[in-house]
Amino acid sequence: MYAIIQTGSKQYKIEEGGTYEIELLSDINDGIVEFKEILLLNDGNKIIVGKPFVDNCKVNAEVVEQVKGPKVITYKYKERKNSRRKKGHRQKYLKIKVNKIELI
């Protein structure tokens, strides 16, 4: 059984028991996250496609930890102007473990 969920502006294909890194969320209740924006659900026998979301379906997951991604370096340079700027950024992610995909 797998589902395609939408969180933030990204979509993820998830399965029960899997661990995934998603965008950082602000509404975490006691380390448990519930996703209700399911775009597609495959339970092995049939595929349910939402219009735009699947009704009566939710995904329960628990937060494992907060992690940082790799450092991305940006460099601006203007020739002959002695203008150089170097910046670095590390995106924060939320590592989750999917417990259950349930169709109500």
Buried (B, 14 or more C-beta within 10 A) or exposed (E): BBBBBBBEEEEBEBEBEEEBBBEEEEEBEEEEBEBEBBBBBBEEEEEBEBEEEBEEBBBBBBBBEEEEEEEEEEEEEEEEEEEEEEEEEEEEBBEBBBBEBBBE
